[in-house]
Amino acid sequence: MSVAKKGKKLSEEHRKKLSESGKGRVPTEETRRKISESEKGKTVSEATRKKISKSGKCRIMSEETKKRLSEANKGKIKSEETRRKLSLANKGKKHSEATRKKLSESHKGQIALNKGKKHSEETRMKLSEYHKGMKHSEVTRKKLSESHKGQIAWNRGKIGIYSVESRQKMSVSKKGKKASEETRKKLSEFRNSPENIQKSRETRAKQVFPFRDTKIEKQTQEILANAGIQFEKHTSIKIGDRYHQADILIRPNKIIEVNGDYWHFNPRFYHAEQQVRQRNKTIKVKDVWNKESLKLNKLREISYEILVVWEYDLEKNTEQTRKKILEFAKF
């Protein structure tokens, strides 16, 4: 019978009937073993492989089949030869946009299989060697940059995440290294870009300087509070693309600047051409006066009224200065 039927092809109808009759059947463990033994050593032709490849496309495995395959492959480790063959077979292949989308959707919410696992020393060395000299393309760098925008660094604000040993290793690895001329140029361009400068200004506008109210600021605040006048302290006001932090703001448009004799150079004690050492810098008195005058004039241009109160007046002419402050503050 076997010889007589050799070479004969089954009709489409016959193949369909066989397919329907076999549906739902699960081969026994013994049958699967026999099939496995009988197939060992057989070589599949290129034509057959193509047919199998085509027939397997768009097939969807049942949940039960997937579960069985998963259980069967658990704990199995591919040989070095198999891994090499798979690597060569997949070299240069790229997933289509549709496939990438499906993979992305299927992985959402899943926990990585290697989460919490640590690579052996040998594996880490191999990975290190493999990645040496590799550079991302301009397109990849752009994509990575876009994907990371708005994200908070995983180690931001975390203290002690690296061991003492790790910190020492990192320190040693960076010693003697210098950024290339190209890298320095890029960093300089980034820091001095109009967007970054404006961002720095806005960040600085939210900071309070000094961190604590000075003695003369507290004294001025007390004068206003005792008179029942509402005010805001250390309020940032935008002037063009810059910000000014008003010592005291009385809504809607009155500012009181409380100046220390040393820090703002009271004209009673300093002359314009005098040079003074402040914060490890030698500065000319008239430069500070010009800068402050320009700032106050810009505030006046946008309808703010300004009163400058000096430390000397608060200490030596207290009552007269108190009356001056209250007269200015009242509408």
C-alpha positions as CSV (number, residue, x, y, z in Angstrom):
1,M,0.0,0.0,0.0
2,S,2.8,2.4,1.0
3,V,4.7,1.9,-2.2
4,A,1.6,2.1,-4.4
5,K,0.6,5.5,-2.9
6,K,4.1,6.9,-3.0
7,G,4.3,10.1,-5.1
8,K,0.5,10.5,-5.2
9,K,-1.0,13.8,-4.1
10,L,-4.1,14.1,-2.0
11,S,-6.9,16.2,-3.4
12,E,-7.8,19.5,-1.8
13,E,-11.1,18.0,-0.5
14,H,-9.3,15.0,1.1
15,R,-6.7,17.3,2.8
16,K,-9.5,19.4,4.2
17,K,-11.3,16.3,5.6
18,L,-8.1,15.1,7.2
19,S,-7.5,18.5,8.7
20,E,-11.0,18.7,10.2
21,S,-10.8,15.1,11.6
22,G,-7.5,16.0,13.3
23,K,-8.7,19.2,14.9
24,G,-8.7,19.2,18.7
25,R,-6.7,16.0,19.0
26,V,-3.7,16.1,21.3
27,P,-1.0,13.5,20.6
28,T,0.1,11.4,23.6
29,E,3.5,11.8,25.1
30,E,4.5,8.5,23.5
31,T,3.3,9.6,20.0
32,R,5.2,12.9,20.3
33,R,8.3,11.0,21.3
34,K,8.0,8.6,18.3
35,I,7.5,11.5,15.9
36,S,10.5,13.2,17.3
37,E,12.7,10.1,17.0
38,S,11.5,9.5,13.4
39,E,12.3,13.0,12.3
40,K,15.8,13.1,13.8
41,G,18.5,13.3,11.2
42,K,16.2,14.4,8.4
43,T,17.1,17.5,6.4
44,V,14.3,19.8,5.2
45,S,14.7,21.0,1.7
46,E,14.7,24.8,0.9
47,A,11.4,24.4,-0.9
48,T,9.8,22.7,2.1
49,R,11.2,25.4,4.4
50,K,9.6,28.1,2.3
51,K,6.3,26.3,2.3
52,I,6.4,25.9,6.1
53,S,7.3,29.5,6.4
54,K,4.4,30.6,4.2
55,S,1.9,28.2,5.9
56,G,2.9,29.5,9.3
57,K,2.3,33.1,8.5
58,C,-0.7,34.7,10.2
59,R,-1.4,31.6,12.2
60,I,-2.5,32.3,15.8
61,M,-1.7,29.8,18.4
62,S,-4.4,28.9,21.0
63,E,-3.8,30.0,24.6
64,E,-3.4,26.3,25.5
65,T,-0.7,25.7,22.8
66,K,1.2,28.8,23.9
67,K,1.0,27.7,27.5
68,R,2.3,24.2,26.6
69,L,5.2,25.7,24.6
70,S,6.1,28.0,27.5
71,E,6.1,25.2,30.0
72,A,8.2,23.0,27.7
73,N,10.8,25.7,27.1
74,K,11.1,26.7,30.8
75,G,14.6,26.2,32.1
76,K,16.0,25.3,28.7
77,I,19.3,27.0,27.8
78,K,20.2,27.3,24.1
79,S,23.6,26.1,23.1
80,E,26.3,28.5,22.0
81,E,25.9,27.2,18.4
82,T,22.2,27.7,18.4
83,R,22.6,31.3,19.8
84,R,25.2,32.0,17.1
85,K,22.8,30.7,14.4
86,L,19.9,32.7,15.6
87,S,22.2,35.8,15.8
88,L,23.3,35.3,12.2
89,A,19.8,34.6,11.0
90,N,18.5,37.8,12.5
91,K,21.4,40.0,11.5
92,G,20.3,43.0,9.5
93,K,16.6,42.2,9.9
94,K,14.3,45.0,11.0
95,H,10.8,44.7,12.4
96,S,8.1,46.5,10.4
97,E,6.3,49.4,11.9
98,A,3.2,47.3,12.5
99,T,5.3,44.6,14.3
100,R,7.0,47.1,16.5
101,K,3.6,48.6,17.5
102,K,2.3,45.1,18.3
103,L,5.4,44.3,20.4
104,S,5.1,47.6,22.2
105,E,1.4,47.0,23.0
106,S,2.1,43.4,24.2
107,H,4.9,44.5,26.6
108,K,2.9,47.3,28.2
109,G,2.4,46.7,31.9
110,Q,4.6,43.6,31.8
111,I,7.5,43.2,34.2
112,A,10.8,42.5,32.5
113,L,11.9,38.8,32.8
114,N,15.4,39.9,34.0
115,K,14.2,42.5,36.5
116,G,16.2,42.2,39.7
117,K,18.6,39.7,38.2
118,K,22.3,40.4,38.0
119,H,24.6,39.5,35.2
120,S,27.6,37.5,36.1
121,E,31.1,39.1,36.0
122,E,31.8,37.2,32.7
123,T,28.6,38.4,31.1
124,R,29.3,42.0,32.1
125,M,32.8,41.8,30.6
126,K,31.4,40.4,27.4
127,L,28.7,43.1,27.1
128,S,31.3,45.8,27.9
129,E,33.6,44.5,25.1
130,Y,30.7,44.1,22.7
131,H,29.6,47.8,23.2
132,K,33.1,49.3,23.1
133,G,33.4,51.8,20.2
134,M,29.7,51.7,19.4
135,K,28.0,55.0,18.6
136,H,24.4,55.8,18.2
137,S,23.4,57.3,14.9
138,E,22.2,60.9,14.8
139,V,18.6,59.7,14.2
140,T,18.8,57.4,17.3
141,R,20.3,60.1,19.5
142,K,17.4,62.5,18.4
143,K,14.8,59.8,19.2
144,L,16.4,59.1,22.6
145,S,16.5,62.8,23.4
146,E,12.8,63.2,22.5
147,S,11.7,60.2,24.5
148,H,13.6,61.4,27.6
149,K,12.2,65.0,27.6
150,G,10.2,65.8,30.7
151,Q,11.4,62.6,32.5
152,I,13.0,62.9,35.9
153,A,16.3,61.1,36.2
154,W,15.9,57.8,38.2
155,N,18.7,58.8,40.6
156,R,17.6,62.4,41.2
157,G,17.5,63.3,44.8
158,K,18.6,59.8,45.9
159,I,21.5,59.7,48.3
160,G,23.8,56.7,48.9
161,I,22.5,54.7,45.9
162,Y,26.1,53.9,45.0
163,S,28.4,52.0,47.4
164,V,31.7,53.5,48.5
165,E,33.5,50.9,46.3
166,S,31.4,51.9,43.2
167,R,32.1,55.6,43.8
168,Q,35.8,55.0,44.1
169,K,35.8,53.0,40.8
170,M,33.9,55.8,39.0
171,S,36.3,58.4,40.4
172,V,39.4,56.4,39.2
173,S,37.8,55.8,35.7
174,K,37.2,59.5,35.2
175,K,40.6,60.7,36.4
176,G,42.7,62.4,33.7
177,K,39.9,62.3,31.2
178,K,39.2,65.6,29.3
179,A,36.2,66.5,27.2
180,S,37.0,66.9,23.6
181,E,37.0,70.3,21.9
182,E,33.8,69.4,20.1
183,T,32.1,68.3,23.4
184,R,33.1,71.5,25.2
185,K,31.8,73.5,22.3
186,K,28.4,71.7,22.4
187,L,28.1,72.2,26.2
188,S,29.0,75.9,25.8
189,E,26.3,76.3,23.0
190,F,23.8,74.5,25.2
191,R,24.4,76.6,28.3
192,N,24.4,79.9,26.4
193,S,21.4,79.2,24.2
194,P,18.6,81.8,24.6
195,E,16.1,79.0,25.8
196,N,18.5,77.8,28.5
197,I,19.3,81.3,29.7
198,Q,15.6,82.1,30.0
199,K,14.9,78.9,31.8
200,S,17.7,79.7,34.3
201,R,16.2,83.1,34.8
202,E,12.7,81.7,35.5
203,T,14.2,79.1,37.9
204,R,16.2,81.8,39.8
205,A,13.0,84.0,40.0
206,K,11.4,81.4,42.2
207,Q,14.3,81.4,44.6
208,V,14.4,83.7,47.7
209,F,17.6,85.8,48.4
210,P,18.6,86.1,51.1
211,F,17.2,82.9,52.6
212,R,16.2,84.7,55.8
213,D,14.8,88.2,56.2
214,T,17.5,90.7,57.3
215,K,17.1,92.8,60.5
216,I,16.1,95.9,58.5
217,E,13.6,94.0,56.4
218,K,11.9,92.6,59.5
219,Q,11.9,96.2,61.0
220,T,10.2,97.6,57.9
221,Q,7.7,94.6,57.8
222,E,6.8,95.3,61.5
223,I,6.1,99.0,60.8
224,L,3.6,98.0,58.0
225,A,2.0,95.1,60.1
226,N,1.4,97.4,63.1
227,A,-0.4,99.8,60.8
228,G,-2.6,97.0,59.4
229,I,-1.1,97.3,55.9
230,Q,-1.1,94.1,53.9
231,F,2.1,93.4,51.9
232,E,4.0,90.6,50.2
233,K,7.8,90.0,50.7
234,H,10.4,88.8,48.2
235,T,8.0,88.8,45.2
236,S,9.3,88.3,41.7
237,I,8.3,90.8,39.1
238,K,8.9,90.3,35.4
239,I,10.7,93.1,33.6
240,G,10.9,92.2,29.9
241,D,12.8,88.8,29.8
242,R,14.2,89.3,33.3
243,Y,12.9,89.2,36.8
244,H,13.3,91.5,39.9
245,Q,12.7,90.3,43.4
246,A,11.0,93.2,45.3
247,D,11.8,93.3,49.0
248,I,8.3,94.4,49.9
249,L,5.3,94.7,47.5
250,I,2.1,96.4,48.4
251,R,-0.6,95.6,45.9
252,P,-1.3,96.8,43.3
253,N,1.8,98.8,42.4
254,K,4.0,99.9,45.3
255,I,7.5,98.6,46.0
256,I,9.7,99.2,49.1
257,E,13.4,98.4,48.6
258,V,15.2,98.0,51.9
259,N,18.9,98.6,51.2
260,G,21.8,97.6,53.5
261,D,24.5,100.4,53.7
262,Y,27.4,97.9,52.9
263,W,25.7,95.7,50.2
264,H,24.1,98.6,48.3
265,F,26.8,101.2,49.0
266,N,25.0,104.0,50.8
267,P,26.1,107.3,49.2
268,R,26.7,108.8,52.6
269,F,29.7,106.5,53.1
270,Y,30.9,105.6,49.5
271,H,31.8,107.7,46.4
272,A,31.3,106.7,42.8
273,E,34.9,105.9,41.8
274,Q,35.6,103.8,44.9
275,Q,36.5,100.1,44.5
276,V,35.3,97.6,47.1
277,R,36.0,93.9,47.6
278,Q,32.7,91.9,47.8
279,R,32.1,88.2,47.5
280,N,35.7,87.6,46.4
281,K,35.3,90.3,43.6
282,T,36.6,93.8,43.3
283,I,33.7,96.0,42.1
284,K,33.3,99.7,41.4
285,V,30.6,101.5,43.4
286,K,29.2,103.4,40.5
287,D,28.7,100.2,38.5
288,V,26.4,98.9,41.3
289,W,24.5,102.2,41.5
290,N,24.0,102.3,37.7
291,K,22.7,98.7,37.6
292,E,20.2,99.3,40.4
293,S,19.1,102.7,38.9
294,L,18.4,101.0,35.5
295,K,16.4,98.3,37.2
296,L,14.3,100.7,39.2
297,N,13.6,102.9,36.2
298,K,12.3,99.9,34.2
299,L,9.9,99.1,37.1
300,R,8.7,102.7,37.0
301,E,8.1,102.4,33.3
302,I,5.7,99.6,34.0
303,S,3.7,101.8,36.5
304,Y,5.4,100.8,39.8
305,E,6.0,103.4,42.5
306,I,9.2,102.8,44.5
307,L,10.5,103.9,47.9
308,V,14.1,103.1,48.8
309,V,14.8,102.8,52.6
310,W,18.4,102.8,53.8
311,E,19.7,100.9,56.8
312,Y,21.2,104.1,58.3
313,D,17.8,105.9,58.3
314,L,16.0,103.0,60.0
315,E,18.7,103.0,62.8
316,K,19.4,106.7,63.2
317,N,16.2,108.4,62.1
318,T,13.7,105.7,63.1
319,E,10.6,107.8,63.7
320,Q,11.0,110.0,60.7
321,T,11.6,106.9,58.5
322,R,8.5,105.1,59.9
323,K,6.3,108.1,59.0
324,K,7.8,108.1,55.5
325,I,7.1,104.4,55.0
326,L,3.5,104.7,56.2
327,E,2.8,107.8,54.1
328,F,4.1,106.0,51.0
329,A,2.2,102.7,51.8
330,K,-1.2,104.3,52.3
331,F,-3.4,105.0,49.3
